[in-house]
């Protein structure tokens, strides 16, 4: 064979060996790639399953969060209503307390004025008792004086009546004796000088 043929055979042999090596590398690469693709598909399927489970869990969590928000909103609404009721009750209680304090102050003022009037009235009653005692004493003294004066008057009346009777008797005697002169108005009065 010629040199060219030999070179050609060697080149073809080398090319065949290279081609076989290359093909085996390609085959190995394909094999590895196929395993990687299979592993990737398995991983993708697992990940897809996990994603689906995560989506289901996420939806459940969203539902729970939504439910929790609704419950919290309801609780907040109830608490707000209770707070408003408490505020209203506090305002009414404060207003009632203010009204009662005003009434208490008025009653206290009235009590103080009543006590003042009671003290004045007690003093008036004490003064009236003293005046009554003095008046009673004066009346008793007047009664005593009056009784003694009535007794004196009675005695004087009796004496006057006795004197009057005696006087009449004397006048009657003198009138009968004729020794009396006329002393009537217009007559001359004889005194004896």
C-alpha positions, 0 to 999 in steps of 0.5 A: 500500500502506498504511503497515502493509503497507510496514512489514510488507514491510520487517519481513518483508524484514528478517526474511527477510534476518535469517533467511537470515543466521541460517540461513547462520550456522547452516549455517556453524556446522553445517558447522564443527561437522560438520568439528569432529565429523569431526576429533574422530571422526578424532582419537578414532579415532587416539587409540583406536588409540594407546590400543590400541597403548599398551595392547598396549605396556603389556601387553608392558611388564607381561609384561617387568616380570613376567618381569624380576621372576621373573628377579630373584627367581630371581637373588635366590634363587640369590644367597641360596643361594650366600650361605647356602652361603658363610656355612656354609662360612665357619662351618665354616672358622672352626670348623676353624680354631679346632679347628686353633688349639687343636690347634696350641696343644696341640702347641706346649705338648707341643713346649715340654714335650718340649724341656724334657724333652730339656734335662733328659735332656741334662743327666742324660746329661751328668751320667751321663757324668761319673759314668760317667767317674768310676766308670770311673776309680775302677774302673780305680784299684780294678782297679790297686789290686786287682791290686797287692794280689793281687800282694802277697797272692800274695807274702805267701802264698808267704812265709807258706807258706815260713815255715809250712814253715820253722816246721814244720821247726823244730817238728819239730827242736825236738820231736826235740831234747827241750828243749821243755816242756809248755805245754799248758793246766793245766801250769805255765808256766816262764818262766825267772825 
